[in-house]
């Protein structure tokens, strides 16, 4: 039986990370998100924040692909062998790690352009969680103890970085509903109830 792969893309401040972990508890699945990048970051000799900044850069696809091929394709993959990071080389390193994990166990992948990584994986379920902008700003302000202006800046910067990364690696908008099994606006909904709803729908689909 094939492993179950669920990917969750989310807008900053939507509570998508919390919902993903609640869903993982309900379905008995491990959840992989930002902490997954620690191993990738070590390969590049970067911190997680520095790696995020690389991913947010606009990418020259062909140049990055040639750079990746020179380092990985010709000589094979060797951890620690990456000389410098580009958005695409980071993506390829993440993709390899995610595919290795998914080959071993069922899991939920948060972000990481997961819907694109597993776009051809039979039975993979891709979800997009969004929320109204004001609600997202208020949630970030509350969670991080920020002013409204500071929270607005965080939301815009994080969403902008995620938009750029997905556009770079997938050539599509992360808000394109055609990439997903379901898109859900969670504004005003309790994360627990959202997780319950998603778990029920996923069980039915599986």
C-alpha positions in Angstrom: 0.0 0.0 0.0 1.3 3.4 -0.9 2.1 5.9 1.8 -0.3 8.7 2.4 1.1 12.1 1.6 -0.7 15.3 2.6 0.7 18.7 1.7 -0.6 21.9 3.2 0.1 25.3 1.8 -1.0 28.3 3.9 -1.1 32.0 4.1 0.9 33.7 6.9 -1.2 34.1 9.9 -3.9 31.7 8.8 -3.0 29.2 11.5 -2.1 26.6 8.9 0.8 25.3 10.9 -1.3 24.7 14.0 -4.0 23.1 11.9 -1.4 20.8 10.3 -0.2 19.5 13.6 -3.7 19.0 14.9 -4.5 17.1 11.7 -1.4 15.0 12.1 -2.5 14.0 15.6 -6.0 13.0 14.4 -4.7 11.0 11.5 -1.6 9.6 13.3 0.8 11.1 10.8 4.1 12.9 11.3 4.2 16.5 10.3 7.2 18.0 8.5 7.6 21.8 8.2 10.2 24.4 8.8 12.4 22.2 11.1 12.9 19.9 8.2 15.1 22.6 6.7 17.7 22.3 9.5 19.5 19.5 7.6 19.3 21.4 4.3 20.6 24.6 5.9 23.6 22.7 7.3 24.4 21.5 3.8 24.6 25.1 2.7 26.4 26.3 5.8 23.5 28.7 6.5 21.0 29.5 9.3 17.3 28.8 8.7 16.7 32.6 8.4 19.5 32.9 5.8 18.1 29.9 3.9 14.6 31.6 3.9 16.2 34.7 2.4 17.8 32.7 -0.4 14.4 31.1 -1.2 12.8 34.5 -1.4 15.2 35.7 -4.1 14.0 35.9 -7.7 15.5 33.1 -9.6 17.0 32.7 -13.1 15.7 29.2 -13.7 18.2 28.1 -16.3 21.2 29.5 -14.5 20.1 27.8 -11.3 19.5 24.5 -13.0 22.9 24.5 -14.6 24.4 25.3 -11.3 22.5 22.5 -9.6 23.5 20.0 -12.4 27.1 20.8 -12.1 27.0 20.1 -8.3 24.6 17.2 -8.1 24.0 15.7 -11.5 27.5 15.2 -12.7 29.1 14.0 -9.5 26.1 12.7 -7.6 24.6 14.0 -4.3 27.0 14.3 -1.4 25.8 16.0 1.8 28.0 19.0 2.6 29.2 19.3 -1.0 27.1 22.4 -1.9 29.3 25.4 -2.5 26.6 28.1 -2.6 22.9 28.4 -2.5 20.3 29.5 -5.1 16.5 29.2 -4.8 16.5 26.2 -7.2 19.4 24.4 -5.6 17.7 24.8 -2.2 14.5 23.4 -3.7 16.2 20.4 -5.2 17.8 19.6 -1.8 14.5 19.9 -0.1 12.7 17.8 -2.7 15.2 15.0 -2.4 14.8 15.0 1.4 11.0 15.1 1.2 10.8 12.3 -1.3 13.1 10.2 0.8 10.9 10.7 3.9 7.7 10.1 1.9 9.1 6.8 0.6 9.5 5.6 4.1 6.4 6.7 5.8 3.0 8.5 5.5 3.3 12.2 6.5 2.0 15.7 6.3 4.3 18.3 4.6 3.7 22.0 5.5 4.9 24.4 2.9 8.1 23.6 1.0 6.2 23.7 -2.3 5.0 20.3 -1.3 2.1 20.3 -3.7 4.6 20.6 -6.5 7.1 18.1 -5.1 4.4 15.4 -4.9 2.3 16.6 -7.9 2.8 13.2 -9.6 2.5 11.1 -6.5 -0.6 8.9 -6.8 -3.1 9.6 -4.0 -1.3 12.6 -2.6 -3.7 15.1 -1.1 -2.9 18.8 -1.5 -4.6 21.5 0.7 -4.5 25.3 0.7 -5.5 27.2 3.9 -6.2 30.9 3.6 -7.8 33.6 5.8 -8.9 37.2 5.6 -6.0 39.6 5.7 -7.2 41.5 8.8 -7.6 38.3 10.7 -4.1 37.1 9.7 -2.5 40.4 10.8 -4.4 40.3 14.1 -3.3 36.7 14.7 0.4 37.5 14.0 0.2 40.6 16.2 -1.2 38.6 19.1 1.1 35.6 18.8 4.3 37.6 18.4 3.3 40.6 20.6 3.6 43.1 17.7 1.9 46.3 16.7 -0.5 46.2 13.9 2.0 47.9 11.6 4.7 45.4 12.6 2.4 42.4 12.1 1.3 43.8 8.7 5.0 43.9 7.6 5.6 40.4 8.8 2.5 39.1 6.9 3.5 40.9 3.7 7.2 39.8 3.9 6.4 36.1 4.6 3.7 35.8 2.0 5.8 37.6 -0.5 8.7 35.3 0.1 6.5 32.2 -0.2 4.9 33.5 -3.4 8.3 34.1 -5.0 9.7 30.7 -4.0 6.7 28.8 -5.4 6.7 30.9 -8.6 10.4 30.1 -9.0 10.3 26.4 -8.5 6.8 25.5 -9.7 6.1 28.2 -12.3 2.6 28.7 -10.9 0.8 30.7 -8.2 0.5 29.0 -4.9 -3.1 30.4 -4.8 -4.1 28.6 -8.0 -6.9 26.3 -6.8 -6.1 23.8 -9.6 -3.1 22.8 -7.6 -5.1 21.4 -4.7 -7.7 18.9 -3.6 -9.3 21.5 -1.4 -8.9 25.2 -0.6 -10.4 26.5 2.6 -10.9 29.9 4.1 -10.5 29.4 7.9 -11.3 32.9 9.0 -13.1 32.8 12.4 -12.9 29.0 12.6 -11.3 27.2 15.5 -8.2 25.2 14.4 -9.5 22.1 16.2 -12.8 22.2 14.2 -10.9 22.8 11.0 -8.7 19.8 11.7 -11.7 17.7 12.5 -13.4 18.7 9.2 -10.2 18.0 7.1 -9.6 14.7 8.8 -13.1 13.5 8.0 -12.8 14.6 4.3 -9.4 13.0 4.0 -10.6 9.7 5.5 -13.4 9.7 3.0 -11.1 10.3 0.1 -8.7 7.6 1.2 
